[in-house]
């Protein structure tokens, strides 16, 4: 029986039929966007462009030192720039293996891998929608946008959803998590008790505002997580306020100078809100506001919210021991290639190696978990998930 051709070889015939939409790229420092007009007249200097995150602990983040980065294996191009975390470690291991093979098609050089910090790009764009990072894998929808770099691979905690299955390469599931919440334990009693109204608690000045809920806007947990709370009848005292948020209805009616106080509060922090829910551009900002008492309940994927609040000294909280959804993370890749067949082969080869490393022994998911979470062992649910993905050890 003949052996099937590797994925990266099969991609040779496929990539010629897929439409390529040329987009602007990043500068050589990996952080300075280059206008589309300049990019169109300059040849691409990089063989592969990988998107990572600064503030998505423990899955993808940039460490202050190399202590969190170094492991028993040789650091790859992501670790060399101090990017680490459960998912980044996987990507780095695959990239390192690709660097070792300089003979076949789709070969890769260390200094030809550009690391794109998605959080820094979003800050430069003034963009407050974290889900827009997926736009960096797609052809630009607005040719007038100059800050829209194209990436080839997205290495961050991204949940598999129906919308994200369209037009992208998706790895096998690599982690199982769920939406949870933590609650502030030292928030003073509320000024009013009408939780059903959805109004934030407002004191005498702009530093005395407290929202019932805070989350990172436009992530998968923003709506599915809140809906899961309602289905489980969790915190029924907030049911009307949360239903209003899901329906995009603001049931809060502020009185007197309270509206001006709230406006000043949001302007000073460059934040938005929907009823009783305060929306943040990143988990780092949300955790800081939670620990300051500006939100009472912080919602998000369990490991991410726990790591972010635990990293802030003196921040007291409760809960976080239960999840209300079952979300699977994956690594996503760009698919629309035509003129640049070599780049298409590299992306296909990346996902082929990743799939092999997941089912090999020891599995890359076990090694990444140990390097990231040691000495914490996976929960029983997570251990069963790992076994279902990579098989029994």
N, C-alpha and C positions, 0 to 999 in steps of 0.2 A: 504494500500500500504506500503510495507516495506521500511524502510529508508536505502539509500545506505551506505555502510561501509565507514568510514573516509579514506582519502588518505593514512595516515600512516599505517593503517591496511592492505589496499590493497597492499602496498609496500612490505609486508612480503613475499608474494608469488613471487613478481617481482624481488626482489633484489637477490634471490638465482640463478636466471638465467642470471645475468649480470656479465660480466668479471671484476675482480678487478686487477688492476695493481699496485703493491706495489711501492711506491716512497719514497724518502727521506723526512724527516720532519724537522721542526724547533726546536731549542733548547727551554728550558723552559722560556727564557727571551723573546720569540716571535720575536727575531731579528737575532739570530745567527744561520746560517744554519748548519745542521748536515750532514756529508757525508752519502751517501747511504749505505755504508758498515756498518757504525755504527748503522744506523736506522734499518737495517735488523735484527740485533741481540738484539734490545731493544724494549720492548713492548711499544705501543703507550699509553702515559699517559693521553691523552686528549680525551674527548667524542665528541667534535666538534671543527672544526678549521675554523675561519671566517676571510676572507681577507678584509682589509680596506685600505684607502689611507691617506697619510700625506698632499698631495698637490693638492687636487681636490675640492677646495672651489667653491660653497657653499654646495656641495653635500656630500663630504666625506673628512675630514681633521682632523688633530690633533691640538687642541687648546693649546695655551701657558698657559692658565689658565682654571679654571672650570667655569668661568662666561658664556662662550658660550655653555657650556655643560649642566648645570643643568636646569631642567624644573620642572613642577608640579609633574611629575611621579618619581618613584624611579629609580635612575641610574642603568642601567644594566651593563654587563661585558664590553661593548665597551665604554660607558661613564666613567666608573671607570678608564679607561686608557686615558681619555681626548679625545677620538675620537668622533666626532660629525658631523653634517651636515644633510641635508634633507633626504638622503637615509640611512645614518648610524642610525639616530633616529628611522627609521622604523625597521631596523634589531634589534636594542636594545630593542624596545618595544616587539617584537615577542620573543626574547630570554628571556626577563623578564617573560613573560607569561609561557614559557616552564619551567622556574625554579620553578614556583609555583606548578606544577603538578609533584609530586614525586611518584605517585601510578601506573600509567599506563606504558606500554612499551615505550621505547625511552625517559626515564626520563633524566634530565640534572642537573648537579651541577655547581654552579657559578665558582668554581676554576678549573673546568674541561673544560672550554671554552678557547681555545688559540686564541689570537688576532694576526693576521699576517699582518704586515704593508707591503703592496705590493711595495710601493715606496722604502722602505729600502731594501727589498729583491732584487729589480732590481738594486739598487746601488751596492749591494754586488756582484751581478752577472756581473756587468759591462754591463748591458743590456740596450739598448737605444730604444727598441721597446715596447711601452706601451701595445700594443695588446697582448704581450706575457703573460700578467697576466691570460689570458684564458687558457694558457698551464698549469697553476697550477691547473686547474679543470679537466685536461685530463691526461691519462697515459703518463709517460715520453716517448718521442720519441727517446731520446738518453740515454741509460743506463749509459754512461760514465759521464754524467752530475751529479755532486754531489750537486749543488745548485739549486735544483728543488723541493721545498716543495709542498705537496699536500694540497689543501684547500677544504673545503666542500661547503662553501657559499661565493659568491663574492658580497660585499656591496659597490659598487662604481658606478659612473655615466657611465653606459655601455649601448650603443645603441643596440636595437634589430636589427640584420641583419640576412640574410639568412644563412650565414656561422656559426653564433653563435646559430642557432636553432638545430644544429646537436649534439646529444649525451649529451645534458645538460638539466637540469630542468630550466624553465623560468617562472617567476612570471607574473601576468597581468601587462600591462604597468602602470607605476607609475608617469611618468612625460613626458610632451611634451615640447620639445625645438627645436632649429634649429641653423644651422650654420650662423654666422654673422661675422662682422669684426669691429675693431676700427682702427682709423687712427691717427697718431701723428700730432699734430697741430703746433709744434715748431721745426720741422726738417728744417735745412737750405736748400736753393735751391740746387738741384742736380748738381753735377759737369758736367754730360753729360745729354742729353735729349733723348738718344736712349733707351727708355723704352722697345721697342720691342726686343732688343737684349737679355734681361734677365740678363744683367750684374749687379752685385751690384755696388754701388757708392763707389769708393776707393780714399781716400785722400793720404796724404804723409806718414802716419805711420799706424800701426796696430790698433790704437784706432780710426781711422777715416774711418770706413767701414759701409755702410748702405745698407741693403737688402730691396727690395720692399715688400717682404712678409715673415712672420714668422708663423709657426704653429708647433704643437706637432706632430711629425712624426708617421705615421702608426696608427692614430686613424681614426674613421669613417669620420671625417671632412677633413682629409688630401686630399682625392681625390673627394669624393662626394660633399664636400663643394665647392671646386674649380670648379668642373664641373657645380654646380648650379650657381656660379657667371657668368660663360660663357653663360649659357643658358638664364640668365636674362639680358645679355648684360651689366653687371655691370663692371665699369672700363674698357671700351673697349680699352684704350690705352695700356693695359697690355695683350691683347688677345694672341699675338704671344708667349710671355714669359710664360703665364699660359698653353697654349696648349703644349709648349715644356716640361713643368714640367709633365703634364699628360702623355705624350708620352715617358717620361724618356730620353728626349733629352736635352743636354746642348748646348744652342745656343749662350752662352756667349764666346767670344774670347778676353781674356785679353791681354794687351800689356805691354812691358817693365817690370818694377819691380812690376806691379800690382798683378801678380800671386803669387809672393813671399809674398807680403803684405797680400793677402787673405789667403794664407797657414798658415802664422803666426797667423792671427786672429782666424782661426778655431782651430788650435792646442792649443792656449792659453785657449780657452773656451771649448775644447773637443766637438765641434759641427760638423755637416755635412751640406752640402747644395746640392740642386738640382737646378741649374740655378739661378733664382732670388729668390728662396724660401729657407730660412734658417730653418733647422729642429732642434727641441729642445726635450730633454728627458722628460720635465714636463712643465706644465703651469706656475709654479712659475718662472722657468728660462726664459720662453718666455716673461712673463710680465716684468721682470726686464730688459731684453734686449730691449723691446719695449720702456720702460720709459727712457732708456739711449739713445734712438734714433738709435739703431743698426738695427731696422726694422721699416718700415714706416706703414705697415698695418699688424695687428695681427689677425689671423683667428682662429676661434674655436666656440664651442657651446656658445651661447650668454651669458647665466648667468655666465658661468665659466670665460670667458675672461673679462667681466665687473667687476666681483668681484675681480679678480686678479689684474687688473690695478688700480681699485679704492682703493685697500688696500695699494698702494705705495704712500706716501705723495708727493704732488707736481707734480704728473704725469698728464699732460694735454692730452686730446684725444677728438675725435669727433666720430660721427656715433654710431653704436651699437643699433640702434632703429629699425632695420629691420632684419628678418631672411629669409634665402633663401632655407631652407629645413624644413621638418617636421620629427624630430627624436623622437622616444619614448624610454625612459629609462626603464630598468627592472632590477630585482635582479636575478642572475644566480646561479645555484647549480650543484654540482657534481652528476653524475648518475651511475657511474660504481662501484657497490658494489657487493660482493659475500660473502666472509668470514666474514666480519664485518656487520652483519645484523642489529645490534643495531644502528650503525652509520647511516645506510640507513634509518631506521625508524625515527631517529631524524631529518634528512634532510627533509624527506617527511612531518613530522609533522610541521616543520618550515614553509614550503610553504603552508600547509593547514591553519595554523593559520594566516599567512600573507594574504591569499586570503579572509578569513573571516573578518579580520580587515579592508580590503579595502572597502568592501560593507556594513560594519556596520555603525551605527550612534552614535557618530560622527566618520567619517572615519579617518583612520590612515594617509591618504594622506593630509587631511585638517589640522590635528593637527601638522604634521611634517612641512607643509608649514608655518603655523603660527609661530611655534617655531623657524624656520630658517630665515624667511624673514620679520617678523613683524618689522615695521608697513606697509610694502609694500603689497598691495593687488594683487592677481593674475590678469593677463591681461584677457581680454574677451576671447581670444582664449584658454588660459590655463584653465579658469573657465569652458568653454564648455567641454574641455577635461576631467576635473575632474568629471563633471556631467555624461559624457558618461561612465566613468569607475565605479564610485560608485553609480550612480543613483542620483535622486533628493534628497536633504536633507529632 
